[in-house]
Amino acid sequence: MKSSFVIVGCGKVGTAMGRNLINAGYRLIGLSCNTQESAQKAANILSTDNFTKASWEITKGVDIVFITTPDGVISNACNEIAQKNGFDNNTVIFHCSGALPSTILFSAKACGASIGSMHPLQSFAVGCSDATFKNVIVTIEGEKDAVNAAKQITEDLGSTCLTIKTEAKTLYHASAVVASNYLVTLQDFALKLIKKAGISGDDAFKVLSPLIKGTLSNIKNVGTIKALTGPIARGDIETITKHLDEIGEKTPNLLLLYKILAQYTVDIALAGGTIFDSKANELKKVISL
Ligand SMILES: NC(=O)c1ccc[n+]([C@@H]2O[C@H](COP(=O)([O-])OP(=O)(O)OC[C@H]3O[C@@H](n4cnc5c(N)ncnc54)[C@H](OP(=O)(O)O)[C@@H]3O)[C@@H](O)[C@H]2O)c1
């Protein structure tokens, strides 16, 4: 029989995790949220009658507790349950934060529980409770029993498990933020420029989309250094100067961001050998901050 589990903080990740675990045969015992309304909503999605605001009422005797509250309250939520003696000796407690170490769950150790973190390297947006964990990278760290349980869970979910050192989590998470959140930022930047060029709001993303997909495919096939094309890779100072002039005139608040990205891009072009030091220095002068 598969393990029993409880979700403490059943929002975007908690609901998706709950659904995927249920589909994999795990037994949902109950869930909790900060408010009764949210708990009721999540309970409807996961088809359980056992929901509450008082997490410690549902955690006792459960094999696995997922604390999927916002990062800032994970430690307190765990502490509150531990103080009310809500964890058992063999319970495994996980949080799903990418930035925080499993050690923030230390209060559960007084009850003899094992602590770990399981971070799905995926973006879960509002209304995506049906998101699958299949083929998602789940990064894990923590105590031995917790890590072993996490390996089994990821296998059962069809996810790919990546183990990481506890002390490496902050940089690991910074990388995830750049890869996902700042990709959104970059696309927003590109969309603002193309709209200024007269392409309508509805068409703007459609126009850029094949370029974005092609570039991602190139990165996958040949890596970032060789995937770089465009004016900086060619050492085309004239074109970069025109960009700077036009952006400075039409969208001056975006000029600094363009320059910072261009500076970083010059180093990629140098590493790729498509430009040499003298051209790189000329470019860096033109795009100086
Ligand atoms: N979203 C993502 O893309 C993503 C990806 C990977 C990892 N994560 C991690 O997953 C965790 C959850 O993030 P999320 O995006 O799912 O957050 P979320 O959608 O805001 O959900 C948080 C849930 O926690 C509940 N909650 C807040 N305080 C609580 C408490 N003291 N006790 C019990 N429940 C409480 C909230 O209830 P109310 O609704 O009643 O306030 C809500 O149901 C975080 O650690 C985050 O870093 C998120």
The ligand as an SDF file (V2000), in Angstrom:
LIG
                    3D

 48 52  0  0  0  0  0  0  0  0999 V2000
    4.1420   28.3950   -7.8060 N   0  0  0  0  0  0  0  0  0  0  0  0
    5.2580   27.8990   -8.3270 C   0  0  0  0  0  0  0  0  0  0  0  0
    5.4800   28.0000   -9.5430 O   0  0  0  0  0  0  0  0  0  0  0  0
    6.2360   27.1430   -7.4640 C   0  0  0  0  0  0  0  0  0  0  0  0
    7.1870   26.3140   -8.1140 C   0  0  0  0  0  0  0  0  0  0  0  0
    8.0640   25.5770   -7.3280 C   0  0  0  0  0  0  0  0  0  0  0  0
    8.0080   25.6620   -5.9430 C   0  0  0  0  0  0  0  0  0  0  0  0
    7.1070   26.4910   -5.3400 N   0  0  0  0  0  0  0  0  0  0  0  0
    7.0790   26.5280   -3.8660 C   0  0  0  0  0  0  0  0  0  0  0  0
    5.8810   25.8880   -3.4280 O   0  0  0  0  0  0  0  0  0  0  0  0
    5.4440   26.4840   -2.2060 C   0  0  0  0  0  0  0  0  0  0  0  0
    4.0080   26.9460   -2.3590 C   0  0  0  0  0  0  0  0  0  0  0  0
    3.9280   27.9230   -3.3730 O   0  0  0  0  0  0  0  0  0  0  0  0
    2.5540   28.2130   -4.1420 P   0  0  0  0  0  0  0  0  0  0  0  0
    2.9130   29.0190   -5.3470 O   0  0  0  0  0  0  0  0  0  0  0  0
    1.7790   26.9560   -4.3030 O   0  0  0  0  0  0  0  0  0  0  0  0
    1.8190   29.1650   -3.0710 O   0  0  0  0  0  0  0  0  0  0  0  0
    0.2750   29.5670   -3.0200 P   0  0  0  0  0  0  0  0  0  0  0  0
   -0.4120   29.2170   -4.2960 O   0  0  0  0  0  0  0  0  0  0  0  0
    0.2380   30.9780   -2.5570 O   0  0  0  0  0  0  0  0  0  0  0  0
   -0.3390   28.6330   -1.8940 O   0  0  0  0  0  0  0  0  0  0  0  0
    0.0140   28.7460   -0.5540 C   0  0  0  0  0  0  0  0  0  0  0  0
   -1.0360   28.0400    0.2680 C   0  0  0  0  0  0  0  0  0  0  0  0
   -0.5870   28.0650    1.6330 O   0  0  0  0  0  0  0  0  0  0  0  0
   -1.7060   28.3930    2.4580 C   0  0  0  0  0  0  0  0  0  0  0  0
   -1.1970   28.9180    3.7170 N   0  0  0  0  0  0  0  0  0  0  0  0
   -0.6320   30.1230    3.9860 C   0  0  0  0  0  0  0  0  0  0  0  0
   -0.2590   30.1920    5.2800 N   0  0  0  0  0  0  0  0  0  0  0  0
   -0.6080   28.9950    5.8400 C   0  0  0  0  0  0  0  0  0  0  0  0
   -0.4930   28.4370    7.1430 C   0  0  0  0  0  0  0  0  0  0  0  0
    0.0680   29.1220    8.1370 N   0  0  0  0  0  0  0  0  0  0  0  0
   -0.9610   27.1720    7.3530 N   0  0  0  0  0  0  0  0  0  0  0  0
   -1.5330   26.4640    6.3700 C   0  0  0  0  0  0  0  0  0  0  0  0
   -1.6560   26.9400    5.1080 N   0  0  0  0  0  0  0  0  0  0  0  0
   -1.2040   28.1840    4.8520 C   0  0  0  0  0  0  0  0  0  0  0  0
   -2.5130   29.3470    1.6310 C   0  0  0  0  0  0  0  0  0  0  0  0
   -3.8340   29.3870    2.1310 O   0  0  0  0  0  0  0  0  0  0  0  0
   -4.8030   30.6330    1.8030 P   0  0  0  0  0  0  0  0  0  0  0  0
   -5.1270   30.5600    0.3500 O   0  0  0  0  0  0  0  0  0  0  0  0
   -5.9600   30.3650    2.6870 O   0  0  0  0  0  0  0  0  0  0  0  0
   -4.0400   31.8850    2.1550 O   0  0  0  0  0  0  0  0  0  0  0  0
   -2.4070   28.6760    0.2460 C   0  0  0  0  0  0  0  0  0  0  0  0
   -3.3700   27.6660    0.1300 O   0  0  0  0  0  0  0  0  0  0  0  0
    6.4390   27.6010   -1.8890 C   0  0  0  0  0  0  0  0  0  0  0  0
    7.4090   27.0990   -1.0230 O   0  0  0  0  0  0  0  0  0  0  0  0
    7.0470   27.9150   -3.2570 C   0  0  0  0  0  0  0  0  0  0  0  0
    8.3590   28.4500   -3.1610 O   0  0  0  0  0  0  0  0  0  0  0  0
    6.2210   27.2340   -6.0670 C   0  0  0  0  0  0  0  0  0  0  0  0
  1  2  1  0
  2  3  2  0
  2  4  1  0
  4  5  1  0
  4 48  2  0
  5  6  2  0
  6  7  1  0
  7  8  2  0
  8  9  1  0
  8 48  1  0
  9 10  1  0
  9 46  1  0
 10 11  1  0
 11 12  1  0
 11 44  1  0
 12 13  1  0
 13 14  1  0
 14 15  2  0
 14 16  1  0
 14 17  1  0
 17 18  1  0
 18 19  2  0
 18 20  1  0
 18 21  1  0
 21 22  1  0
 22 23  1  0
 23 24  1  0
 23 42  1  0
 24 25  1  0
 25 26  1  0
 25 36  1  0
 26 27  1  0
 26 35  1  0
 27 28  2  0
 28 29  1  0
 29 30  1  0
 29 35  2  0
 30 31  1  0
 30 32  2  0
 32 33  1  0
 33 34  2  0
 34 35  1  0
 36 37  1  0
 36 42  1  0
 37 38  1  0
 38 39  2  0
 38 40  1  0
 38 41  1  0
 42 43  1  0
 44 45  1  0
 44 46  1  0
 46 47  1  0
M  CHG  2   8   1  16  -1
M  END
$$$$
